[in-house]
Amino acid sequence: MLKRMLIVGGFTIMCGAALYALYAMKGQEAPVLENAADVTVAQSVSDSVHSYALDELKEECAAEDGIFCAIEQVVKCTIKPDFAGCDKEYVPGFVLGKIEEAPRPTEISFAITKIKPIPGGGDISVYTTSDCDATWFGLCKGTVIYSLTRKGDRWAVTNIYAREI
C-alpha cells in the first residue's frame, strides 16, 4: 500500500511540475531555440509564421537565435542564391545551384513547429510548416524538415527534406 501511495504521489508531483512549466511558458512570444543542441527529446515550438519576399530580403537575421538564423539563411538563398551569406559551408549546395527546370520561389513563409535530436550526435532536425509560390523540388510547401549541425560557433543546414501531407 505504501508503494502505491509513493508511486501515485510521484506521478502527481511530475504532472504538477509539467503543468507549472506549461503555465510558465504560456505568454512567451518567441521560442528560445539556441539550446536545442542539448535536446534529448523532441520539443514542440511556436507556430509564428515568418515570411520572405525577393524584393524585401535583408542581410541581417530577423532574430538572435542561431538555429532560426540558419533556416532563415537557407530560405533567403532559396529565393536568391547570390544573396549575401549564401555559402556552401552553411547552406546545402543544391540550394545554390542554377537549375532552369525548377523555377525558384519569390516568396516563402515558414513556422518552426518542432525540434528533434538526431540520434548519435549533436545534430538536430527542425520541422517547419512552409509555403511558397513555386513547386521548387517540393521543398518549400507543407512539412519541410531541415537537418542542422554545428560548424564552429554557428549552425549550418546540411540537408532539407519534405514530408508529404
C-alpha positions in Angstrom: 0.0 0.0 0.0 2.8 2.4 0.9 4.5 1.6 -2.5 1.3 2.5 -4.4 1.0 5.8 -2.4 4.6 6.7 -3.3 4.1 5.9 -6.9 0.8 7.9 -7.1 2.5 10.8 -5.2 5.5 10.8 -7.5 3.3 10.8 -10.6 1.2 13.6 -9.2 4.3 15.7 -8.5 5.6 15.1 -12.0 2.2 16.1 -13.5 2.1 19.2 -11.4 5.6 20.2 -12.5 4.6 19.7 -16.1 1.5 21.8 -15.7 3.5 24.5 -14.0 6.0 24.5 -16.8 3.2 24.9 -19.4 1.7 27.7 -17.3 5.1 29.4 -17.1 5.8 29.1 -20.9 2.4 30.5 -21.8 2.7 34.1 -22.9 6.2 33.7 -24.3 6.1 35.2 -27.8 9.2 33.7 -29.4 10.7 30.3 -28.7 14.2 30.0 -27.4 15.8 27.6 -29.8 19.5 28.1 -29.2 19.8 25.4 -26.6 18.5 22.8 -29.0 21.9 21.2 -29.1 21.1 19.9 -25.6 17.8 18.5 -26.7 17.4 14.8 -25.9 13.7 14.5 -26.7 11.5 16.2 -29.3 10.3 19.7 -28.4 7.3 21.4 -29.8 7.9 25.0 -30.7 5.8 28.1 -31.7 3.7 28.4 -34.7 4.6 32.1 -35.5 4.9 32.5 -39.3 7.9 34.3 -40.8 7.5 35.5 -44.4 10.2 36.5 -47.0 9.9 38.0 -50.5 12.5 38.6 -53.2 12.2 42.4 -53.2 12.2 42.6 -49.4 15.2 40.5 -48.4 17.5 42.0 -45.7 21.1 40.8 -44.9 20.6 40.7 -41.1 18.8 37.9 -39.4 15.3 38.7 -38.0 16.2 37.0 -34.7 19.2 36.5 -32.5 18.8 32.7 -32.4 21.4 30.7 -34.3 19.0 27.9 -35.3 16.4 30.3 -36.7 19.1 32.3 -38.5 20.4 29.1 -40.2 17.0 28.2 -41.5 16.3 31.8 -42.5 19.5 31.9 -44.4 18.5 28.8 -46.4 15.2 30.4 -47.2 16.8 33.6 -48.4 19.3 31.6 -50.5 16.5 29.6 -52.0 14.8 32.8 -53.1 18.1 34.4 -54.3 21.2 32.1 -54.4 23.6 35.0 -54.9 22.3 36.7 -51.8 24.9 37.8 -49.1 25.9 34.9 -46.8 24.9 32.1 -49.3 27.9 29.8 -48.7 28.0 26.0 -49.3 29.6 25.7 -45.9 26.3 26.7 -44.2 23.7 26.0 -46.9 23.2 22.8 -48.9 24.9 23.0 -52.2 21.9 22.2 -54.3 20.1 25.3 -52.9 22.8 27.5 -54.6 22.7 25.7 -58.0 21.2 27.2 -61.1 18.5 24.9 -62.4 16.4 26.1 -65.3 13.7 23.3 -65.0 12.8 24.3 -61.4 11.8 27.9 -61.1 12.8 29.4 -57.7 10.1 30.8 -55.4 10.0 34.5 -55.0 8.0 34.3 -51.7 8.5 31.8 -48.8 6.9 31.6 -45.4 7.6 29.1 -42.6 6.8 28.4 -39.0 9.1 26.2 -36.9 6.9 23.6 -35.3 9.2 21.0 -33.7 12.9 20.3 -33.0 14.1 16.7 -32.7 17.6 15.4 -31.9 19.2 13.2 -34.5 20.4 10.1 -32.6 24.2 9.6 -32.4 25.4 13.2 -32.2 24.6 16.8 -31.6 22.8 17.3 -34.8 19.1 18.3 -34.9 16.1 18.2 -37.2 13.9 21.2 -37.3 10.4 20.7 -38.6 8.6 23.5 -40.3 5.2 24.2 -41.9 6.1 26.0 -45.0 4.5 27.6 -48.1 5.8 29.3 -51.2 4.8 30.5 -54.7 6.6 27.7 -56.7 7.0 24.0 -56.5 10.8 24.1 -56.1 11.5 20.4 -55.8 8.6 20.2 -53.3 11.0 21.7 -50.6 9.0 24.7 -49.7 5.4 23.6 -49.3 3.9 21.5 -46.4 6.2 19.9 -43.8 9.8 20.8 -44.6 12.5 19.4 -42.4 15.9 21.0 -42.0 18.9 19.0 -40.7 21.3 21.2 -38.8 24.8 20.7 -37.4 27.2 22.9 -35.5 30.0 24.3 -37.6 32.3 26.4 -35.4 30.2 28.9 -33.4 27.1 28.7 -35.7 24.5 26.4 -37.0 24.6 25.1 -40.6 21.8 23.4 -42.6 23.2 20.2 -44.1 20.1 18.9 -45.8 16.4 19.7 -46.5 13.6 17.1 -46.7 9.9 17.4 -47.4 7.3 15.2 -46.0 4.2 14.6 -48.0 1.0 15.6 -46.2 
